[in-house]
Amino acid sequence: MTHPRELLKAHGLFATKRRGQNYLVHPATARAIAGAAGIDPEDTVVEIGAGLGSLTLALAPLARRVIAVEVDRGIHRALVQVLDRAGVSNVEPLAANALDLDWAALADQAGGPLAVVGNLPYSVSSPLIFELLAARHAWRRATLLLQRELVTRLVAAPGSRDYGRLTVLADTWCRLKPGMVLGPEQFFPRPRVDSQLVSFTPRPAGQAVAAPGEEAWFSRVVKAAFSQRRKTLANSLAGSLALGRAEVAEVLRSCGVDPMRRAETLSPDELAGVARALADRTPA
């Protein structure tokens, strides 16, 4: 595999900090990531942030089809040439923003749930994870390379400073498994932080703390609860859900939750109970 530095130079391109472009350098690392993704030979894989193709080339032999998504048009053109030179025939390089993908349509085209793999830039990691959680019925597993501090947030326990809205929703809808840690030397340009692999597996229907019919409302309540972290839970919910504080405090007490607690101290189960109790109290 040609070093990313040489590929960028050959195409007159530059890696930009704005887009968080840090490309895998070592083929063995790319193969290890692909191997950890649990890909079946009949899978359609959607690779988010295909870049210059190092991970794409490792995924291609494992899957029936790879849709390699790259938002940077210049990098996409370079990716097309990399794939052509490698003689890869089962990869579709797609110039698109992963935040705009229609996951349900992609799954329909594939004939079943997708496998998702990606080396995500930090600036869009959280929005992309929220999108994937919302579209989790379209994929069976997502294996993502993220900045290590984000993985710490994703698996944080209630009461810790890293615990937040993303933690709650990820844990509610998926089982998470942290994986290998990669140092800056694995990338070009070198980032200033470590990265870590984490896999998401959607929980089976009925195993999440929020039932299928409660999903949208539960997500709204969680967002409201964490909207103002320094405020008490009663104040955050009242302000965001257009309810009186006294009414919210009454509901919280009925759930066995002290209104003076803050959102980061509540488990997903407690938040689900609060959401159910508030469901009939919110103005239409």
C-alpha positions as CSV (number, residue, x, y, z in Angstrom):
1,M,0.0,0.0,0.0
2,T,1.3,3.4,-1.0
3,H,1.9,5.7,2.0
4,P,-0.9,8.4,2.4
5,R,1.7,11.1,2.2
6,E,2.8,10.0,-1.3
7,L,-0.8,9.5,-2.5
8,L,-1.8,13.0,-1.4
9,K,1.2,14.5,-3.0
10,A,0.6,12.6,-6.3
11,H,-2.9,14.0,-6.5
12,G,-2.1,17.5,-5.3
13,L,-4.1,17.1,-2.2
14,F,-3.7,17.9,1.5
15,A,-5.1,16.5,4.7
16,T,-7.1,19.1,6.5
17,K,-7.6,19.5,10.2
18,R,-11.1,20.9,9.6
19,R,-12.3,17.6,8.4
20,G,-10.1,15.6,10.8
21,Q,-8.4,13.7,8.0
22,N,-6.0,11.2,9.5
23,Y,-5.3,8.2,7.3
24,L,-4.2,4.8,8.4
25,V,-0.6,4.1,7.5
26,H,-0.1,0.4,8.1
27,P,-1.9,-2.3,6.0
28,A,-1.6,-4.7,9.0
29,T,-3.6,-2.3,11.2
30,A,-6.3,-1.9,8.5
31,R,-6.6,-5.7,8.2
32,A,-6.9,-6.0,12.0
33,I,-9.7,-3.5,12.1
34,A,-11.5,-5.2,9.2
35,G,-11.1,-8.6,11.0
36,A,-12.5,-7.2,14.2
37,A,-15.7,-6.0,12.3
38,G,-17.2,-9.5,12.2
39,I,-18.0,-9.3,8.5
40,D,-19.8,-12.2,6.8
41,P,-19.0,-13.1,3.1
42,E,-22.6,-12.1,2.1
43,D,-22.5,-8.7,3.9
44,T,-22.9,-5.4,2.3
45,V,-20.5,-3.1,4.2
46,V,-20.9,0.7,4.4
47,E,-17.6,2.2,5.1
48,I,-17.8,5.8,6.5
49,G,-14.9,8.0,5.6
50,A,-13.1,5.7,3.2
51,G,-10.4,8.3,2.6
52,L,-7.5,6.9,0.5
53,G,-8.7,3.3,0.7
54,S,-6.4,1.6,3.2
55,L,-9.3,0.2,5.2
56,T,-11.4,-0.2,2.0
57,L,-8.8,-2.6,0.5
58,A,-8.9,-4.7,3.7
59,L,-12.7,-4.9,3.8
60,A,-13.2,-5.8,0.1
61,P,-12.0,-9.5,0.4
62,L,-14.2,-10.1,3.4
63,A,-17.6,-8.9,2.0
64,R,-19.9,-9.3,-0.9
65,R,-20.0,-5.6,-1.5
66,V,-18.5,-2.5,0.0
67,I,-20.0,1.0,-0.3
68,A,-17.1,3.3,0.4
69,V,-18.4,6.7,1.4
70,E,-16.1,9.8,1.2
71,V,-17.3,13.4,1.5
72,D,-14.1,15.1,0.2
73,R,-14.4,15.2,-3.6
74,G,-10.6,15.4,-4.2
75,I,-10.0,12.5,-1.9
76,H,-12.9,10.6,-3.6
77,R,-11.2,11.0,-7.0
78,A,-7.9,9.6,-5.5
79,L,-9.8,6.7,-3.9
80,V,-11.3,5.8,-7.3
81,Q,-7.8,5.5,-8.8
82,V,-6.5,3.5,-5.8
83,L,-9.3,1.0,-6.2
84,D,-8.8,0.8,-10.0
85,R,-5.1,0.1,-9.6
86,A,-5.8,-2.6,-7.0
87,G,-8.3,-4.3,-9.4
88,V,-11.0,-4.3,-6.8
89,S,-14.4,-5.0,-8.3
90,N,-16.8,-5.3,-5.4
91,V,-16.3,-1.7,-4.0
92,E,-18.6,1.2,-4.9
93,P,-16.9,4.5,-4.1
94,L,-19.6,6.9,-3.2
95,A,-19.0,10.7,-3.0
96,A,-21.5,11.7,-0.2
97,N,-21.8,13.0,3.3
98,A,-22.5,10.1,5.6
99,L,-24.8,12.3,7.6
100,D,-27.1,12.4,4.6
101,L,-27.3,8.7,3.9
102,D,-30.6,6.9,3.7
103,W,-29.8,3.9,5.8
104,A,-33.1,2.2,5.3
105,A,-32.8,2.5,1.5
106,L,-29.3,1.1,1.6
107,A,-30.4,-1.9,3.6
108,D,-33.3,-2.5,1.3
109,Q,-30.9,-2.5,-1.7
110,A,-28.6,-4.9,0.1
111,G,-31.5,-7.2,0.9
112,G,-30.9,-7.1,4.7
113,P,-29.1,-5.4,7.5
114,L,-25.8,-3.7,6.7
115,A,-22.4,-4.0,8.4
116,V,-21.0,-0.5,9.1
117,V,-17.3,0.3,9.5
118,G,-15.5,3.6,9.7
119,N,-12.6,5.7,10.8
120,L,-14.5,8.7,11.9
121,P,-13.2,12.3,12.2
122,Y,-13.8,13.6,15.7
123,S,-15.7,16.7,14.5
124,V,-18.6,14.6,13.2
125,S,-18.3,11.5,15.3
126,S,-21.1,12.3,17.7
127,P,-23.6,13.4,15.1
128,L,-22.9,10.3,13.0
129,I,-23.4,8.0,16.1
130,F,-26.7,9.7,16.8
131,E,-27.7,9.0,13.1
132,L,-26.6,5.4,13.3
133,L,-28.5,4.9,16.6
134,A,-31.7,6.3,15.0
135,A,-31.2,4.0,12.0
136,R,-30.1,0.9,13.9
137,H,-32.8,-1.3,12.4
138,A,-30.9,-1.0,9.1
139,W,-27.6,-2.5,10.3
140,R,-26.5,-5.4,12.4
141,R,-23.2,-4.2,13.6
142,A,-21.1,-1.0,13.5
143,T,-17.4,-1.0,14.1
144,L,-16.0,2.5,14.5
145,L,-12.6,3.9,15.1
146,L,-13.0,7.0,17.3
147,Q,-10.9,9.2,19.4
148,R,-10.3,7.4,22.6
149,E,-11.9,10.1,24.8
150,L,-15.2,9.6,22.9
151,V,-15.1,5.9,23.6
152,T,-14.6,6.7,27.3
153,R,-17.7,8.8,27.1
154,L,-19.7,6.1,25.4
155,V,-19.0,3.5,28.0
156,A,-19.0,5.9,31.1
157,A,-21.0,5.0,34.2
158,P,-23.7,7.2,35.7
159,G,-22.3,9.8,38.0
160,S,-19.1,10.3,36.1
161,R,-18.2,13.5,34.3
162,D,-18.1,11.6,30.9
163,Y,-21.6,10.2,31.3
164,G,-24.1,12.1,29.1
165,R,-26.9,12.0,26.5
166,L,-24.8,10.0,24.0
167,T,-23.9,7.5,26.7
168,V,-27.5,6.9,27.6
169,L,-28.8,6.5,24.1
170,A,-25.9,4.3,23.0
171,D,-26.4,2.0,26.0
172,T,-30.2,2.0,25.6
173,W,-30.2,0.8,22.0
174,C,-26.9,-1.1,21.7
175,R,-24.4,-3.3,23.3
176,L,-21.0,-1.7,23.1
177,K,-17.6,-3.5,23.1
178,P,-14.4,-1.4,23.2
179,G,-11.5,-2.8,21.2
180,M,-7.9,-2.1,20.2
181,V,-6.3,1.2,21.0
182,L,-4.2,2.9,18.2
183,G,-1.5,5.5,18.9
184,P,-0.8,8.6,16.7
185,E,1.9,6.7,14.8
186,Q,-0.7,4.6,13.1
187,F,-1.9,7.7,11.1
188,F,-0.8,10.3,8.7
189,P,-0.9,13.1,9.6
190,R,-0.4,12.1,13.2
191,P,-3.2,13.2,15.5
192,R,-2.4,14.4,19.0
193,V,-4.6,11.8,20.7
194,D,-5.0,8.0,20.7
195,S,-7.9,6.3,18.9
196,Q,-9.9,3.3,19.9
197,L,-12.1,0.8,18.1
198,V,-15.6,0.2,19.5
199,S,-18.3,-2.1,18.2
200,F,-22.1,-1.4,18.4
201,T,-24.6,-4.3,18.3
202,P,-28.3,-3.3,18.3
203,R,-30.2,-4.8,21.2
204,P,-32.9,-7.3,20.2
205,A,-36.5,-5.9,20.3
206,G,-37.8,-6.0,23.9
207,Q,-34.4,-5.8,25.6
208,A,-34.0,-2.0,25.6
209,V,-35.2,-0.1,28.6
210,A,-37.4,1.9,26.3
211,A,-40.1,0.0,24.4
212,P,-40.3,0.4,20.6
213,G,-43.3,2.8,20.9
214,E,-41.5,4.9,23.4
215,E,-38.3,5.6,21.4
216,A,-39.0,9.1,20.1
217,W,-40.3,10.4,23.4
218,F,-37.6,8.7,25.4
219,S,-34.9,10.4,23.2
220,R,-36.6,13.7,23.7
221,V,-36.7,13.4,27.4
222,V,-33.0,12.4,27.6
223,K,-32.1,15.3,25.4
224,A,-34.1,17.6,27.7
225,A,-32.5,16.1,30.8
226,F,-29.0,16.8,29.6
227,S,-29.7,20.1,27.9
228,Q,-28.4,22.1,30.9
229,R,-26.1,19.9,32.9
230,R,-25.5,22.4,35.7
231,K,-29.2,22.6,36.5
232,T,-31.2,20.1,38.6
233,L,-33.1,17.5,36.7
234,A,-36.4,19.2,37.6
235,N,-35.3,22.5,36.2
236,S,-33.8,21.0,33.0
237,L,-36.9,19.0,32.2
238,A,-39.3,21.8,33.0
239,G,-37.5,24.3,30.9
240,S,-37.0,22.0,27.9
241,L,-40.4,20.3,27.9
242,A,-42.5,23.5,28.7
243,L,-43.8,22.1,32.0
244,G,-44.1,23.7,35.4
245,R,-41.2,22.9,37.8
246,A,-43.6,21.9,40.5
247,E,-45.3,19.5,38.2
248,V,-42.1,17.9,37.1
249,A,-40.8,17.7,40.7
250,E,-44.0,15.8,41.6
251,V,-43.6,13.3,38.7
252,L,-39.9,12.7,39.6
253,R,-40.8,12.0,43.2
254,S,-43.5,9.6,42.1
255,C,-40.7,7.7,40.3
256,G,-38.5,7.7,43.3
257,V,-36.1,10.3,41.9
258,D,-35.0,13.3,43.9
259,P,-35.9,16.5,41.8
260,M,-32.6,18.0,43.0
261,R,-30.5,15.3,41.3
262,R,-28.7,16.1,38.0
263,A,-29.2,14.1,34.8
264,E,-25.8,12.6,34.8
265,T,-26.6,10.7,38.0
266,L,-29.5,8.8,36.5
267,S,-29.2,5.3,34.9
268,P,-30.9,4.6,31.6
269,D,-33.6,2.6,33.5
270,E,-34.3,5.6,35.8
271,L,-34.6,7.9,32.8
272,A,-36.9,5.5,31.0
273,G,-39.2,5.5,34.1
274,V,-39.2,9.3,34.2
275,A,-40.0,9.5,30.5
276,R,-43.0,7.2,30.9
277,A,-44.3,9.2,33.9
278,L,-44.0,12.4,32.0
279,A,-45.6,11.1,28.8
280,D,-49.1,12.3,29.7
281,R,-48.0,15.6,31.2
282,T,-46.4,17.3,28.2
283,P,-48.4,19.8,26.1
284,A,-49.0,18.6,22.5
